[in-house]
Amino acid sequence: MRRPSLLGIACVSGLAAFPGIAVYAKKIAAPDFSKQIPKNERVIQALNRLTFGPRPGDVERVQALGLKTWIDLQLQPERIAENPVLLEKLKPLDSLTMTSADLVRNYPAPQIVRQMVAGLIPFPTDPDRRLVIQKIAARQEKRLGDDPQLPPGAPSPQALADVLTPQEIRSLRSGTPQERMAAFQALPAAKQDDVIAALPAGIRQVLFVAAPPDLRRKIELTAGPAQVVARDLMESKVLRAVYGERQLSEVLADFWFNHFNVFLDKGADHYLLTEYEREAIRPHVLGKFRDLLEATAKSPAMLFYLDNWQSVGTDITLPRGPNAQRRGLNENYGRELLELHTLGVDGGYTQKDVTEVARCFTGWTINQPQRQGTFLFAPRLHDSGEKTVLGVAIPAGGGMADGEKVLDILARHVSTAHFISRKLAQRFVADDPPASLVERMAQTFLKTDGDIRAVIETMLASKEFWSEGAYRSKMKSPLDLVVSAVRASNGNVDFAAALVNQVAQLGEPLYRKQEPTGYSNSSKEWMNSAGLMARMNFALQLAGNKVPGVMVDKKDQLSEGALGSPEFQKH
């Protein structure tokens, strides 16, 4: 009973002692990158920066294995057996392995459900999911005041009073979540699906907290199948960060997603983002930058987000018709490719280069974009004229090779080497990393043809990474803070929805950064007193086991100091 009280005192005193988060001012004002931290702090530095925070016993495990050996393994994640607990927790999130087109069919938005009812799109083949979606269709039709036009044998919508007795209804409306779940499970199995469909949203949410995974899935589907896609994506990110053994790979997956940011809530990207992260980002986090750059450039998610799928050459004549959309050259992707993905805003390009790059990528589009199709190069939409990018002539008639040539130029450019190296150093070393370190990393980038693993090895071999100027100098992002608190407390996550919501409340809604910049690697993004108070409130809730779906180990919750203290906010 004493620990949450002590944590509360630590939170209040910490806020009073460090108004405006002055605790970070000394580190930021005069970082010393020449003085090395003691050897016994090197394991802490590695765990703080290369993982989402140490768990109880991690320090001892790394020391037993040897720090260099542990780092070498993290740099080669394919040699690390993944945590079976994580794999088991990811199993119910079946959307993570589906293609974008399969996501649409299995987790349809309301307009897709209407097309299924009209026979334009087939219902899912899985009988349970088909039944759930047919019930959703019936409810939609009833709300619209129409007679449900469903396939033969499909269920009609029912009110709760049509399914349960008054006593059964009362038992679901009162009591703790566990008591209500017991009442629900006491119902005949044949009734349960109809009850879930008829329950008001508030009661469904109470049951969700106490439900086993298979029932939670049914509740999620009933609340709206399309929402499951985003929920799975966000929960899986948190679960991987909490439980994954390949921690550096997870940290880099987050880093590179923000570098090549795509906004979840822009139209078709709701269904395209799962495949984007799985196929374009994760396989390349420690590979060649050129491969990562091309994977994102050809991803339907990126093409849709930055509108390149609609970009056509200025001399292209498109068919006219009553539903034809006005299209022309779109420079969005060309601009962000130069400014955010490769050279950087001061990388030496001009507005003329932006236009020429945009011309090179005309015709890079999506096959059936409204059906979440695949990458397609459409020659008839491409500007086939001669272009010049950063002084390099690209001959006429190159077709899709024009865009690939641009990727070659940018991936091997000295400005890209420095821009990428500085961003990595800012994420892993300090908000304002030493120029000498960035230069050494950039030289490695150029010598190895953009080998990300080699660049990170150069960083980890530097005196700057292991310096007092780097040690605990950065403030954790909301994702870092929430996950590291769960890990430090040896928390067990039954479901991660509440943690996802907490990350959003602290200012970092996952996959929902609307601007193409992605979330910042700089501590300044998260430095404000109101944010620190919200972090402290989360720490109190977590320590008191008041976060739904999460149970922390009382004996470990202060293993790295009070979770709400200013010191724990840093890494």
Secondary structure, 3 states (H helix, E strand, C coil): CHHHHHHHHHHHHHHHHCHHHHHHHHHHHCCCCCCECCHHHHHHHHHHHHCCCCCCCHHHHHHHHCHHHHHHHHHCHHHCCCCHHHHHHHCCCHHHHCCHHHHHHHCCCHHHHHHHHCCCCCCCCCHHHHHHHHHHHHHHHHHCCCCCCCCCCCCCCCCHHHHCCHHHHHHHHCCCHHHHHHHHHCCCHHHHHHHHHHCCHHHHHHHHHHCCHHHHHHHHHHHCHHHHHHHHHHHHHHHHHHHCCCHHHHHHHHHHHHHCCCCCCCCCHHHHHHHHHHHHHHHHCCCEHHHHHHHHHCCHHHHHHCCHHHCCCCCCCCCCCCCCCCCCCCCHHHHHHHHHHCCCCCCCCCHHHHHHHHHHCCCEEECCHHHCCCEEECHHHCCCCCEEECCEEECCCCCCHHHHHHHHHHHCCHHHHHHHHHHHHHHHCCCCCCHHHHHHHHHHHHHCCCEHHHHHHHHHCCCCCCECCCCCCCECCHHHHHHHHHHHCCCEECCCHHHHHHHHHCCCCCCCCCCCCCCCCCHHHHCCHHHHHHHHHHHHHHHCCCCCCEECCHHHCCCCCCCCCHHHHEC
